[in-house]
Amino acid sequence: MAIVPALSLLGAPDSVEIADLGPWRPTRRIGYVTTPELAGSAAVRALVRELRAAGSAPTVHTS
């Protein structure tokens, strides 16, 4: 038995048995970290904007 991400099972052959682990299955959460130098870059600002729009990123204020 192995626990693998759902996307890894797409197209799995019929010989692979798949069992749903229910609502308490393992989850993975991804956060983001950046340096002060990169925080102002367009790429990081766009990423943070998208995460906040999706409700995935908290608003953090630093001094």
N, C-alpha and C positions, 0 to 999 in steps of 0.2 A: 504494500500500500504506500502511496505517496500523495502528498498534498502539493498541488501545482496550481499556478494561476489559471483562471478560466480561459484566457486567450491561448494558453499553451495547448488546450484541448480541442481547439477548432480544427476540424478535419482529422480528428483521431480515428484510427481504424476501428472496425467493429470489435476487434479483439480486446480493446481497452474498455474496461468497465468504469463508468463514471457514476459516483454517488454524491448527491447533494448533502453538504454538511449542515444545512439548516441555518437559522439566523445567527448562530453563535460561531460561525466559521471564522478562521483567521482572516484578518484584514491587514492591509498595508496602507500607511498614510505617508504622504510625501510633503515635506516642508521645503522652505527655501532659505538660503543664507547667502549673504553677499558682503562684500567689503565696503567700507565707506567710499572708496575710490570708484567702485563699480556701481554703487547704488544709484548714481545719477545717470547712468548710461541708458540709452533708449531701449535696449533689449531688456534690461532688468525692470525698467519702469513698465514696459509693455507686459512682461510676465506678471508682475504684481497686480497690474490693472485687470488682467484676465482672471487671475485667481480670486481677486476680490469680487469681481462681477459674478463669478460662479459660486460665491459664498464659501470658498475654500480657504481664504487667507484672512486672518484677523488684521485689523488696523492697529499697528504698533507705532507709538511715538517714541522717539529717542531724543535725548538732549545733547 
